[in-house]
Amino acid sequence: MEDFELQLDRIKYYGEKAGEALENKHGRDLRGYYKVYFAEQSWRIVFQEIDKEFELIEITLVGKRDSVYKMADMLINGE
């Protein structure tokens, strides 16, 4: 749990610079979203900075590496 909280703090402090940009890959268009790893890189936090002026971050999804991108695509693109 400590690793998860550390990553959330990084996102709060650095915004999108805390993560790695996601792309349009494997038929999943996740451009504009970012990811950070935790739990020995087996879990992901997918997020986006929705308002730079107010530094507003939205955590879209937290999940295991195996399924997080498919679930994020379903949430974001409705597929």
CNS distance restraints for C-alpha pairs under 8 A (distance, minus, plus):
assign (resid   1 and name CA) (resid   5 and name CA) 6.36 0.50 0.50
assign (resid   2 and name CA) (resid   6 and name CA) 6.12 0.50 0.50
assign (resid   3 and name CA) (resid   7 and name CA) 6.31 0.50 0.50
assign (resid   3 and name CA) (resid  38 and name CA) 5.83 0.50 0.50
assign (resid   3 and name CA) (resid  39 and name CA) 6.44 0.50 0.50
assign (resid   4 and name CA) (resid   8 and name CA) 6.33 0.50 0.50
assign (resid   4 and name CA) (resid  38 and name CA) 5.87 0.50 0.50
assign (resid   4 and name CA) (resid  39 and name CA) 7.33 0.50 0.50
assign (resid   5 and name CA) (resid   9 and name CA) 6.19 0.50 0.50
assign (resid   6 and name CA) (resid  10 and name CA) 6.31 0.50 0.50
assign (resid   7 and name CA) (resid  11 and name CA) 6.25 0.50 0.50
assign (resid   7 and name CA) (resid  36 and name CA) 7.04 0.50 0.50
assign (resid   7 and name CA) (resid  37 and name CA) 7.64 0.50 0.50
assign (resid   7 and name CA) (resid  38 and name CA) 7.08 0.50 0.50
assign (resid   8 and name CA) (resid  12 and name CA) 6.17 0.50 0.50
assign (resid   9 and name CA) (resid  13 and name CA) 6.13 0.50 0.50
assign (resid  10 and name CA) (resid  14 and name CA) 5.79 0.50 0.50
assign (resid  10 and name CA) (resid  15 and name CA) 7.48 0.50 0.50
assign (resid  10 and name CA) (resid  18 and name CA) 5.91 0.50 0.50
assign (resid  11 and name CA) (resid  15 and name CA) 4.82 0.50 0.50
assign (resid  11 and name CA) (resid  16 and name CA) 6.91 0.50 0.50
assign (resid  11 and name CA) (resid  17 and name CA) 7.85 0.50 0.50
assign (resid  11 and name CA) (resid  18 and name CA) 5.40 0.50 0.50
assign (resid  11 and name CA) (resid  19 and name CA) 7.45 0.50 0.50
assign (resid  11 and name CA) (resid  57 and name CA) 7.98 0.50 0.50
assign (resid  12 and name CA) (resid  57 and name CA) 7.51 0.50 0.50
assign (resid  14 and name CA) (resid  18 and name CA) 5.20 0.50 0.50
assign (resid  15 and name CA) (resid  19 and name CA) 7.86 0.50 0.50
assign (resid  15 and name CA) (resid  49 and name CA) 6.50 0.50 0.50
assign (resid  15 and name CA) (resid  55 and name CA) 7.34 0.50 0.50
assign (resid  15 and name CA) (resid  57 and name CA) 6.93 0.50 0.50
assign (resid  16 and name CA) (resid  20 and name CA) 7.88 0.50 0.50
assign (resid  16 and name CA) (resid  34 and name CA) 6.54 0.50 0.50
assign (resid  16 and name CA) (resid  48 and name CA) 6.71 0.50 0.50
assign (resid  16 and name CA) (resid  49 and name CA) 6.08 0.50 0.50
assign (resid  18 and name CA) (resid  36 and name CA) 7.25 0.50 0.50
assign (resid  19 and name CA) (resid  34 and name CA) 5.29 0.50 0.50
assign (resid  19 and name CA) (resid  35 and name CA) 5.01 0.50 0.50
assign (resid  19 and name CA) (resid  36 and name CA) 4.98 0.50 0.50
assign (resid  20 and name CA) (resid  34 and name CA) 5.25 0.50 0.50
assign (resid  20 and name CA) (resid  35 and name CA) 5.29 0.50 0.50
assign (resid  20 and name CA) (resid  36 and name CA) 6.56 0.50 0.50
assign (resid  21 and name CA) (resid  31 and name CA) 7.25 0.50 0.50
assign (resid  21 and name CA) (resid  32 and name CA) 7.12 0.50 0.50
assign (resid  21 and name CA) (resid  33 and name CA) 6.10 0.50 0.50
assign (resid  21 and name CA) (resid  34 and name CA) 4.46 0.50 0.50
assign (resid  21 and name CA) (resid  35 and name CA) 6.59 0.50 0.50
assign (resid  22 and name CA) (resid  30 and name CA) 5.57 0.50 0.50
assign (resid  22 and name CA) (resid  31 and name CA) 5.43 0.50 0.50
assign (resid  22 and name CA) (resid  32 and name CA) 6.96 0.50 0.50
assign (resid  22 and name CA) (resid  33 and name CA) 5.59 0.50 0.50
assign (resid  22 and name CA) (resid  34 and name CA) 5.34 0.50 0.50
assign (resid  22 and name CA) (resid  35 and name CA) 6.87 0.50 0.50
assign (resid  23 and name CA) (resid  28 and name CA) 7.91 0.50 0.50
assign (resid  23 and name CA) (resid  29 and name CA) 6.24 0.50 0.50
assign (resid  23 and name CA) (resid  30 and name CA) 5.31 0.50 0.50
assign (resid  23 and name CA) (resid  31 and name CA) 4.67 0.50 0.50
assign (resid  23 and name CA) (resid  32 and name CA) 7.84 0.50 0.50
assign (resid  24 and name CA) (resid  28 and name CA) 5.42 0.50 0.50
assign (resid  24 and name CA) (resid  29 and name CA) 4.00 0.50 0.50
assign (resid  24 and name CA) (resid  30 and name CA) 5.66 0.50 0.50
assign (resid  24 and name CA) (resid  31 and name CA) 6.04 0.50 0.50
assign (resid  25 and name CA) (resid  29 and name CA) 6.46 0.50 0.50
assign (resid  25 and name CA) (resid  30 and name CA) 7.87 0.50 0.50
assign (resid  28 and name CA) (resid  69 and name CA) 7.72 0.50 0.50
assign (resid  28 and name CA) (resid  70 and name CA) 7.41 0.50 0.50
assign (resid  28 and name CA) (resid  73 and name CA) 5.84 0.50 0.50
assign (resid  29 and name CA) (resid  73 and name CA) 6.92 0.50 0.50
assign (resid  29 and name CA) (resid  77 and name CA) 7.76 0.50 0.50
assign (resid  30 and name CA) (resid  72 and name CA) 7.83 0.50 0.50
assign (resid  30 and name CA) (resid  73 and name CA) 6.70 0.50 0.50
assign (resid  30 and name CA) (resid  76 and name CA) 7.76 0.50 0.50
assign (resid  32 and name CA) (resid  48 and name CA) 6.56 0.50 0.50
assign (resid  33 and name CA) (resid  46 and name CA) 6.66 0.50 0.50
assign (resid  33 and name CA) (resid  47 and name CA) 5.57 0.50 0.50
assign (resid  33 and name CA) (resid  48 and name CA) 4.74 0.50 0.50
assign (resid  33 and name CA) (resid  49 and name CA) 7.84 0.50 0.50
assign (resid  34 and name CA) (resid  46 and name CA) 5.60 0.50 0.50
assign (resid  34 and name CA) (resid  47 and name CA) 5.33 0.50 0.50
assign (resid  34 and name CA) (resid  48 and name CA) 6.01 0.50 0.50
assign (resid  35 and name CA) (resid  44 and name CA) 6.28 0.50 0.50
assign (resid  35 and name CA) (resid  45 and name CA) 5.45 0.50 0.50
assign (resid  35 and name CA) (resid  46 and name CA) 4.61 0.50 0.50
assign (resid  35 and name CA) (resid  47 and name CA) 6.39 0.50 0.50
assign (resid  36 and name CA) (resid  44 and name CA) 5.67 0.50 0.50
assign (resid  36 and name CA) (resid  45 and name CA) 5.37 0.50 0.50
assign (resid  36 and name CA) (resid  46 and name CA) 6.92 0.50 0.50
assign (resid  37 and name CA) (resid  41 and name CA) 4.89 0.50 0.50
assign (resid  37 and name CA) (resid  42 and name CA) 7.12 0.50 0.50
assign (resid  37 and name CA) (resid  43 and name CA) 5.80 0.50 0.50
assign (resid  37 and name CA) (resid  44 and name CA) 4.73 0.50 0.50
assign (resid  37 and name CA) (resid  45 and name CA) 6.53 0.50 0.50
assign (resid  38 and name CA) (resid  42 and name CA) 6.63 0.50 0.50
assign (resid  38 and name CA) (resid  43 and name CA) 5.43 0.50 0.50
assign (resid  38 and name CA) (resid  44 and name CA) 6.34 0.50 0.50
assign (resid  38 and name CA) (resid  45 and name CA) 7.99 0.50 0.50
assign (resid  39 and name CA) (resid  43 and name CA) 5.93 0.50 0.50
assign (resid  41 and name CA) (resid  65 and name CA) 7.89 0.50 0.50
assign (resid  42 and name CA) (resid  64 and name CA) 5.90 0.50 0.50
assign (resid  42 and name CA) (resid  65 and name CA) 5.49 0.50 0.50
assign (resid  43 and name CA) (resid  62 and name CA) 7.25 0.50 0.50
assign (resid  43 and name CA) (resid  63 and name CA) 5.54 0.50 0.50
assign (resid  43 and name CA) (resid  64 and name CA) 4.30 0.50 0.50
assign (resid  43 and name CA) (resid  65 and name CA) 5.27 0.50 0.50
assign (resid  44 and name CA) (resid  62 and name CA) 5.70 0.50 0.50
assign (resid  44 and name CA) (resid  63 and name CA) 5.54 0.50 0.50
assign (resid  44 and name CA) (resid  64 and name CA) 6.14 0.50 0.50
assign (resid  44 and name CA) (resid  65 and name CA) 6.06 0.50 0.50
assign (resid  44 and name CA) (resid  68 and name CA) 7.00 0.50 0.50
assign (resid  45 and name CA) (resid  59 and name CA) 7.13 0.50 0.50
assign (resid  45 and name CA) (resid  60 and name CA) 7.70 0.50 0.50
assign (resid  45 and name CA) (resid  61 and name CA) 5.96 0.50 0.50
assign (resid  45 and name CA) (resid  62 and name CA) 4.56 0.50 0.50
assign (resid  45 and name CA) (resid  63 and name CA) 6.80 0.50 0.50
assign (resid  46 and name CA) (resid  59 and name CA) 6.17 0.50 0.50
assign (resid  46 and name CA) (resid  60 and name CA) 5.53 0.50 0.50
assign (resid  46 and name CA) (resid  61 and name CA) 5.22 0.50 0.50
assign (resid  46 and name CA) (resid  62 and name CA) 6.30 0.50 0.50
assign (resid  46 and name CA) (resid  72 and name CA) 7.60 0.50 0.50
assign (resid  47 and name CA) (resid  57 and name CA) 7.01 0.50 0.50
assign (resid  47 and name CA) (resid  58 and name CA) 5.57 0.50 0.50
assign (resid  47 and name CA) (resid  59 and name CA) 4.37 0.50 0.50
assign (resid  47 and name CA) (resid  60 and name CA) 5.08 0.50 0.50
assign (resid  47 and name CA) (resid  61 and name CA) 7.02 0.50 0.50
assign (resid  48 and name CA) (resid  57 and name CA) 5.82 0.50 0.50
assign (resid  48 and name CA) (resid  58 and name CA) 5.47 0.50 0.50
assign (resid  48 and name CA) (resid  59 and name CA) 6.73 0.50 0.50
assign (resid  48 and name CA) (resid  60 and name CA) 7.33 0.50 0.50
assign (resid  49 and name CA) (resid  55 and name CA) 7.10 0.50 0.50
assign (resid  49 and name CA) (resid  56 and name CA) 5.89 0.50 0.50
assign (resid  49 and name CA) (resid  57 and name CA) 4.40 0.50 0.50
assign (resid  49 and name CA) (resid  58 and name CA) 6.28 0.50 0.50
assign (resid  50 and name CA) (resid  55 and name CA) 7.79 0.50 0.50
assign (resid  50 and name CA) (resid  56 and name CA) 5.69 0.50 0.50
assign (resid  50 and name CA) (resid  57 and name CA) 5.78 0.50 0.50
assign (resid  50 and name CA) (resid  58 and name CA) 6.65 0.50 0.50
assign (resid  51 and name CA) (resid  55 and name CA) 5.60 0.50 0.50
assign (resid  51 and name CA) (resid  56 and name CA) 4.95 0.50 0.50
assign (resid  51 and name CA) (resid  57 and name CA) 7.20 0.50 0.50
assign (resid  52 and name CA) (resid  56 and name CA) 6.45 0.50 0.50
assign (resid  60 and name CA) (resid  72 and name CA) 7.21 0.50 0.50
assign (resid  61 and name CA) (resid  68 and name CA) 7.26 0.50 0.50
assign (resid  61 and name CA) (resid  72 and name CA) 6.47 0.50 0.50
assign (resid  62 and name CA) (resid  68 and name CA) 7.01 0.50 0.50
assign (resid  63 and name CA) (resid  67 and name CA) 6.95 0.50 0.50
assign (resid  63 and name CA) (resid  68 and name CA) 4.96 0.50 0.50
assign (resid  64 and name CA) (resid  68 and name CA) 5.68 0.50 0.50
assign (resid  65 and name CA) (resid  69 and name CA) 7.47 0.50 0.50
assign (resid  67 and name CA) (resid  71 and name CA) 6.23 0.50 0.50
assign (resid  68 and name CA) (resid  72 and name CA) 5.95 0.50 0.50
assign (resid  69 and name CA) (resid  73 and name CA) 6.06 0.50 0.50
assign (resid  70 and name CA) (resid  74 and name CA) 6.34 0.50 0.50
assign (resid  71 and name CA) (resid  75 and name CA) 6.28 0.50 0.50
assign (resid  72 and name CA) (resid  76 and name CA) 5.95 0.50 0.50
assign (resid  73 and name CA) (resid  77 and name CA) 5.48 0.50 0.50
assign (resid  73 and name CA) (resid  78 and name CA) 7.02 0.50 0.50
assign (resid  73 and name CA) (resid  79 and name CA) 6.66 0.50 0.50
assign (resid  74 and name CA) (resid  78 and name CA) 4.66 0.50 0.50
assign (resid  74 and name CA) (resid  79 and name CA) 4.56 0.50 0.50
assign (resid  75 and name CA) (resid  79 and name CA) 7.56 0.50 0.50
